[in-house]
């Protein structure tokens, strides 16, 4: 079984990535790297977790080995935004957690 994930880049271009139901965040990043020729280590993925009453987004982190896409709520047809980390300037790593919902803002 596979699922097709809709991926959108900063220019608004949509493309589709097909991954297995047991795919990890790292697997999705590798597919994006292969299709779009983007550097794996710089990819930032944010899942659009739209629900009927609010718009939410969630950073999908692959720091822990084997984090499944389904653990983040990814399913067939999910929308993921892809961003690029700036080039490493030698500064320390800046870890952060990103979750937000429009209904919680303002």
Backbone as a printed PyTorch tensor [residue, N CA C, xyz], in Angstrom:
tensor([[[  0.8430,  -1.1870,   0.0000],
         [  0.0000,   0.0000,   0.0000],
         [  0.8890,   1.2510,   0.0000]],

        [[  0.4450,   2.2350,  -0.7670],
         [  1.1890,   3.4900,  -0.8350],
         [  0.2380,   4.6530,  -0.6050]],

        [[  0.8210,   5.7950,  -0.3570],
         [  0.0450,   7.0300,  -0.2660],
         [  0.7440,   8.0920,  -1.0880]],

        [[ -0.0580,   8.9510,  -1.6940],
         [  0.4510,  10.0520,  -2.4970],
         [  0.3520,  11.3230,  -1.6550]],

        [[  1.4870,  11.9790,  -1.4710],
         [  1.5600,  13.1970,  -0.6700],
         [  1.7580,  14.3780,  -1.6130]],

        [[  0.9730,  15.4310,  -1.4000],
         [  1.1040,  16.6570,  -2.1820],
         [  2.1580,  17.5190,  -1.4960]],

        [[  3.1830,  17.9030,  -2.2450],
         [  4.2650,  18.7150,  -1.6840],
         [  4.2830,  20.0560,  -2.4120]],

        [[  4.4100,  21.1330,  -1.6300],
         [  4.4420,  22.4850,  -2.1990],
         [  5.7190,  23.1770,  -1.7760]],

        [[  6.4160,  23.7700,  -2.7570],
         [  7.6480,  24.4910,  -2.4330],
         [  7.3670,  25.9830,  -2.2550]],

        [[  8.4050,  26.7510,  -1.9880],
         [  8.2510,  28.1790,  -1.6960],
         [  7.6680,  28.9870,  -2.8470]],

        [[  7.8400,  28.5180,  -4.0760],
         [  7.2990,  29.2480,  -5.2210],
         [  5.8430,  28.8860,  -5.4830]],

        [[  5.2940,  27.9700,  -4.6820],
         [  3.9080,  27.5630,  -4.8560],
         [  3.7320,  26.4090,  -5.8210]],

        [[  4.8410,  25.8740,  -6.3280],
         [  4.7740,  24.7360,  -7.2370],
         [  4.4120,  23.4740,  -6.4670]],

        [[  3.4250,  22.7510,  -6.9830],
         [  3.0010,  21.4970,  -6.3700],
         [  3.6080,  20.3310,  -7.1240]],

        [[  4.0110,  19.3140,  -6.3860],
         [  4.4080,  18.0480,  -6.9880],
         [  3.9660,  16.9360,  -6.0570]],

        [[  3.9900,  15.7290,  -6.5540],
         [  3.4730,  14.6010,  -5.7910],
         [  4.5800,  13.6070,  -5.5120]],

        [[  4.5590,  13.0720,  -4.3040],
         [  5.5360,  12.0700,  -3.9030],
         [  4.7540,  10.8590,  -3.4090]],

        [[  5.1140,   9.7050,  -3.9190],
         [  4.4640,   8.4730,  -3.5040],
         [  5.3920,   7.7340,  -2.5430]],

        [[  4.8420,   7.4010,  -1.3740],
         [  5.6070,   6.6890,  -0.3490],
         [  4.7420,   5.5680,   0.2160]],

        [[  5.3840,   4.6060,   0.8380],
         [  4.6650,   3.5090,   1.4730],
         [  3.9720,   3.9570,   2.7480]],

        [[  2.9830,   3.1860,   3.1680],
         [  2.2320,   3.5070,   4.3970],
         [  3.1290,   3.4730,   5.6400]],

        [[  4.2350,   2.7250,   5.5700],
         [  5.1740,   2.6300,   6.6920],
         [  6.3890,   3.5370,   6.4920]],

        [[  6.2800,   4.5070,   5.5930],
         [  7.4070,   5.4010,   5.3020],
         [  7.6920,   6.3250,   6.4890]],

        [[  8.9540,   6.6840,   6.6040],
         [  9.3820,   7.6020,   7.6530],
         [  9.5310,   9.0140,   7.0730]],

        [[  9.7390,   9.9830,   7.9450],
         [ 10.0050,  11.3480,   7.5080],
         [ 11.2730,  11.3530,   6.6510]],

        [[ 12.2710,  10.5770,   7.0470],
         [ 13.5130,  10.4930,   6.2720],
         [ 13.2460,   9.9420,   4.8710]],

        [[ 12.3530,   8.9450,   4.7560],
         [ 11.9990,   8.3950,   3.4350],
         [ 11.3980,   9.4740,   2.5420]],

        [[ 10.4920,  10.2770,   3.1050],
         [  9.8670,  11.3480,   2.3330],
         [ 10.9100,  12.3680,   1.8850]],

        [[ 11.8160,  12.7260,   2.7820],
         [ 12.8780,  13.6670,   2.4200],
         [ 13.7450,  13.1110,   1.2930]],

        [[ 14.0660,  11.8130,   1.3490],
         [ 14.8780,  11.2040,   0.2920],
         [ 14.1500,  11.2360,  -1.0490]],

        [[ 12.8420,  11.0120,  -1.0390],
         [ 12.0560,  11.0720,  -2.2810],
         [ 12.0340,  12.4860,  -2.8520]],

        [[ 11.8640,  13.4800,  -1.9710],
         [ 11.8710,  14.8830,  -2.4080],
         [ 13.2420,  15.2380,  -2.9730]],

        [[ 14.2970,  14.8060,  -2.2930],
         [ 15.6620,  15.0550,  -2.7750],
         [ 15.8430,  14.4670,  -4.1740]],

        [[ 15.3950,  13.2370,  -4.3770],
         [ 15.5680,  12.5660,  -5.6680],
         [ 14.7660,  13.2390,  -6.7780]],

        [[ 13.5220,  13.6050,  -6.4870],
         [ 12.6500,  14.2020,  -7.5100],
         [ 13.0190,  15.6330,  -7.8420]],

        [[ 13.3280,  16.4140,  -6.8270],
         [ 13.5070,  17.8550,  -7.0060],
         [ 14.9610,  18.3090,  -6.9530]],

        [[ 15.8650,  17.3840,  -6.7280],
         [ 17.3050,  17.7030,  -6.6500],
         [ 17.5860,  18.7380,  -5.5560]],

        [[ 16.9020,  18.5670,  -4.4230],
         [ 17.1100,  19.4430,  -3.2760],
         [ 17.9400,  18.7010,  -2.2360]],

        [[ 18.8240,  19.3880,  -1.5230],
         [ 19.6940,  18.7130,  -0.5560],
         [ 18.9310,  18.2050,   0.6640]],

        [[ 18.9880,  16.9090,   0.8740],
         [ 18.2780,  16.2360,   1.9690],
         [ 18.5060,  16.9400,   3.3120]],

        [[ 19.7530,  17.2080,   3.6410],
         [ 20.1070,  17.7440,   4.9590],
         [ 19.5690,  19.1550,   5.2050]],

        [[ 19.0970,  19.8230,   4.1590],
         [ 18.5660,  21.1850,   4.3270],
         [ 17.0410,  21.2410,   4.2760]],

        [[ 16.3820,  20.1040,   4.0400],
         [ 14.9270,  20.1070,   3.8910],
         [ 14.2150,  20.2690,   5.2300]],

        [[ 13.2320,  21.1420,   5.2370],
         [ 12.3310,  21.3350,   6.3720],
         [ 10.9360,  21.0250,   5.8500]],

        [[ 10.2380,  20.1040,   6.5080],
         [  8.9010,  19.7050,   6.0670],
         [  7.8660,  20.1180,   7.0940]],

        [[  6.8160,  20.7600,   6.6130],
         [  5.7300,  21.1860,   7.4860],
         [  4.4350,  20.6180,   6.9410]],

        [[  3.7390,  19.8590,   7.7860],
         [  2.4790,  19.2240,   7.4150],
         [  1.3240,  20.1810,   7.6480]],

        [[  0.4830,  20.3310,   6.6400],
         [ -0.7540,  21.1030,   6.7650],
         [ -1.8030,  20.1470,   7.3180]],

        [[ -2.2200,  20.3720,   8.5520],
         [ -3.1770,  19.4800,   9.2050],
         [ -4.5490,  20.1270,   9.2990]],

        [[ -4.9840,  20.6880,   8.1850],
         [ -6.2850,  21.3530,   8.1220],
         [ -7.3930,  20.4840,   8.6920]],

        [[ -8.2150,  21.0670,   9.5150],
         [ -9.4440,  20.4040,   9.9460],
         [-10.5950,  21.3450,   9.6110]],

        [[-11.8040,  20.9070,   9.8230],
         [-12.9630,  21.7120,   9.4390],
         [-13.0440,  23.0400,  10.1860]],

        [[-12.6040,  23.0580,  11.4360],
         [-12.7940,  24.2590,  12.2440],
         [-11.5400,  25.1100,  12.4230]],

        [[-10.3900,  24.5970,  11.9870],
         [ -9.1800,  25.4050,  12.1520],
         [ -8.0940,  24.9340,  11.1950]],

        [[ -7.1500,  25.8190,  10.9440],
         [ -6.0220,  25.5220,  10.0680],
         [ -4.7860,  25.3450,  10.9450]],

        [[ -4.1730,  24.1800,  10.8940],
         [ -2.9900,  23.9020,  11.7020],
         [ -1.8440,  23.4360,  10.8240]],

        [[ -0.6520,  23.6320,  11.3110],
         [  0.5400,  23.1560,  10.6320],
         [  1.4750,  22.5640,  11.6630]],

        [[  2.2790,  21.5980,  11.2270],
         [  3.1650,  20.9090,  12.1670],
         [  4.4960,  20.5860,  11.5080]],

        [[  5.5760,  20.9390,  12.1790],
         [  6.9130,  20.6120,  11.7140],
         [  7.1110,  19.1080,  11.8380]],

        [[  7.6030,  18.4880,  10.7670],
         [  7.8930,  17.0590,  10.8000],
         [  9.3980,  16.8840,  10.9200]],

        [[  9.8290,  16.4070,  12.0700],
         [ 11.2360,  16.2990,  12.4010],
         [ 11.6990,  14.8570,  12.2130]],

        [[ 12.8470,  14.6670,  11.6020],
         [ 13.3750,  13.3150,  11.4040],
         [ 14.6180,  13.0540,  12.2410]],

        [[ 14.8070,  13.8310,  13.3190],
         [ 15.9880,  13.6400,  14.1610],
         [ 15.9910,  12.2660,  14.8340]],

        [[ 14.8300,  11.8060,  15.2350],
         [ 14.7300,  10.4870,  15.8620],
         [ 14.5860,   9.4400,  14.7600]],

        [[ 15.3460,   8.3890,  14.8460],
         [ 15.2940,   7.3330,  13.8340],
         [ 13.9100,   6.7190,  13.7390]],

        [[ 13.4500,   6.5420,  12.5130],
         [ 12.2430,   5.7790,  12.2700],
         [ 10.9270,   6.4510,  12.5910]],

        [[ 10.8850,   7.7820,  12.6510],
         [  9.6150,   8.4590,  12.9020],
         [  8.7390,   8.2900,  11.6650]],

        [[  7.5990,   7.6190,  11.8330],
         [  6.7090,   7.3460,  10.7110],
         [  5.8990,   8.5790,  10.3350]],

        [[  5.6360,   8.7210,   9.0500],
         [  4.7900,   9.8200,   8.5830],
         [  3.4080,   9.7460,   9.2330]],

        [[  2.8670,   8.5390,   9.3680],
         [  1.5290,   8.3930,   9.9690],
         [  1.5130,   8.8520,  11.4220]],

        [[  2.6760,   8.8120,  12.0990],
         [  2.7520,   9.3080,  13.4800],
         [  2.4960,  10.8140,  13.5400]],

        [[  2.7720,  11.5050,  12.4420],
         [  2.4940,  12.9410,  12.3450],
         [  1.1030,  13.2190,  11.7980]],

        [[  0.3960,  12.1760,  11.3800],
         [ -0.9360,  12.3580,  10.8270],
         [ -0.9710,  12.4220,   9.3100]],

        [[  0.1380,  12.0890,   8.6570],
         [  0.1780,  12.0870,   7.1910],
         [ -0.6660,  10.9210,   6.6820]],

        [[ -1.4760,  11.2100,   5.6740],
         [ -2.2850,  10.1790,   5.0310],
         [ -2.3210,  10.4700,   3.5370]],

        [[ -2.9230,   9.5810,   2.7900],
         [ -3.0170,   9.7700,   1.3500],
         [ -3.6660,  11.1200,   1.0550]],

        [[ -3.0120,  11.9330,   0.2450],
         [ -3.5360,  13.2490,  -0.1160],
         [ -3.1110,  14.3760,   0.8070]],

        [[ -2.3420,  14.0780,   1.8490],
         [ -1.8690,  15.1290,   2.7590],
         [ -1.0410,  16.1530,   2.0110]],

        [[ -1.0570,  17.3870,   2.5320],
         [ -0.3340,  18.5200,   1.9310],
         [  0.8540,  18.8580,   2.8250]],

        [[  2.0490,  18.8280,   2.2330],
         [  3.2770,  19.1260,   2.9650],
         [  3.9840,  20.2910,   2.2750]],

        [[  4.4280,  21.2500,   3.0720],
         [  5.2150,  22.3680,   2.5530],
         [  6.6870,  22.0480,   2.7640]],

        [[  7.5100,  22.3440,   1.7550],
         [  8.9380,  22.0960,   1.8760],
         [  9.6840,  23.4300,   1.8430]],

        [[ 10.5700,  23.6030,   2.7970],
         [ 11.4280,  24.7800,   2.9080],
         [ 12.8650,  24.2960,   2.9600]],

        [[ 13.7990,  25.2070,   2.7350],
         [ 15.2190,  24.8800,   2.8410],
         [ 15.8370,  25.6270,   4.0020]],

        [[ 16.5620,  24.8880,   4.8280],
         [ 17.3570,  25.5030,   5.8770],
         [ 18.4320,  26.3560,   5.2230]],

        [[ 18.7590,  27.5130,   5.7900],
         [ 19.8660,  28.2880,   5.2340],
         [ 21.1530,  27.4790,   5.3210]],

        [[ 22.1100,  27.8160,   4.4930],
         [ 23.3990,  27.1290,   4.5460],
         [ 24.0010,  27.2750,   5.9320]],

        [[ 24.6430,  26.2300,   6.3900],
         [ 25.2470,  26.2270,   7.7210],
         [ 26.3600,  27.2700,   7.7840]],

        [[ 26.2310,  28.1820,   8.7340],
         [ 27.2410,  29.2330,   8.8830],
         [ 28.2250,  28.9200,  10.0030]],

        [[ 28.1600,  27.6970,  10.5180],
         [ 29.0720,  27.3050,  11.5840],
         [ 28.5480,  27.6080,  12.9700]],

        [[ 27.3950,  28.2610,  13.0520],
         [ 26.8440,  28.5560,  14.3700],
         [ 26.2550,  27.2760,  14.9610]],

        [[ 25.8880,  27.3510,  16.2230],
         [ 25.3280,  26.1770,  16.8810],
         [ 23.9580,  25.8590,  16.2910]],

        [[ 23.5760,  24.6120,  16.4160],
         [ 22.2570,  24.2030,  15.9200],
         [ 21.1630,  24.8890,  16.7130]],

        [[ 20.1410,  25.2810,  16.0170],
         [ 18.9990,  25.9200,  16.6610],
         [ 17.8080,  24.9800,  16.5260]],

        [[ 17.5100,  24.2620,  17.5940],
         [ 16.3900,  23.3310,  17.5730],
         [ 15.1290,  24.0630,  18.0160]],

        [[ 14.0240,  23.7450,  17.3620],
         [ 12.7760,  24.3660,  17.7630],
         [ 11.6310,  23.4280,  17.4530]],

        [[ 10.5380,  23.6320,  18.1150],
         [  9.3060,  22.8840,  17.8870],
         [  8.3240,  23.8530,  17.2600]],

        [[  7.6660,  23.4220,  16.2110],
         [  6.7580,  24.3070,  15.4970],
         [  5.4030,  23.6350,  15.3400]],

        [[  4.4290,  24.1840,  15.9840],
         [  3.0460,  23.7750,  15.8360],
         [  2.2190,  25.0560,  15.9480]],

        [[  1.3120,  25.2850,  15.0180],
         [  0.4640,  26.4370,  15.1550],
         [ -0.8760,  26.1790,  14.4900]],

        [[ -1.8680,  26.8600,  15.0060],
         [ -3.2180,  26.7780,  14.4510],
         [ -3.7530,  28.1930,  14.3230]],

        [[ -4.4050,  28.4830,  13.2050],
         [ -4.9790,  29.8110,  13.0060],
         [ -5.9500,  30.1740,  14.1220]],

        [[ -6.7200,  29.2030,  14.6090],
         [ -7.7160,  29.5070,  15.6280],
         [ -7.0650,  29.9100,  16.9440]],

        [[ -5.7890,  29.5800,  17.1290],
         [ -5.0950,  29.9430,  18.3490],
         [ -4.3910,  31.2800,  18.2450]],

        [[ -4.2680,  31.7890,  17.0250],
         [ -3.5900,  33.0620,  16.8220],
         [ -4.5900,  34.2000,  16.8760]],

        [[ -4.1170,  35.3210,  17.4080],
         [ -4.9270,  36.5250,  17.3780],
         [ -6.0440,  36.4880,  18.2390]]])
